[in-house]
Every structure is written in structure tokens, then in C-alpha cells.
């Protein structure tokens, strides 16, 4: 969706890529671990698709939903480094 619709429309409207923010969906890794790598790959793809690349943002705490409280902070930090 980002590469096929959002970015072309932003370019058509003359919106500079450094003002465009793309947000991949971050799902909980507790029970849906396969989606974590898709999110990481999406962020990497956003950064490689144009020069300058669009900005990225992410609901980082989503990855640790349903994780016991004592492990959430660590999981969030690890996922952030992987991005």
C-alpha cells in the first residue's frame, strides 16, 4: 500500500518525502512472531525505496502486548534495535 498508493500520491501532490511519515503495523510478538520480521522488513524497505527516504514511525509498544509486565520493556528495546 505504501509503495503503490501512498508514496505515489504524495509525490503527485508535491509532498517532500522528509515530510511523509509511514507507519507499519506492529503486532504483538506473543503468539504472532512471524509478523515481527514483516514489520522489520517494511521499515527497512521504507528507508531504501527513495532518496531521501520517507520518515517512519511505529507503535512500538504493540509488540509487547500480552507479555508479562516485567518483560515488556526489554522486548520493546530489543525490537527497536532490530528496526
Secondary structure, 3 states (H helix, E strand, C coil): CHHHHHHHHHHHCCCCHHHCEEECCCCCCCCCCHHHHHHHHHHHHHHHHCCCCCEEECCHHHHHCCCCHHHHHHHHHHHHHHC
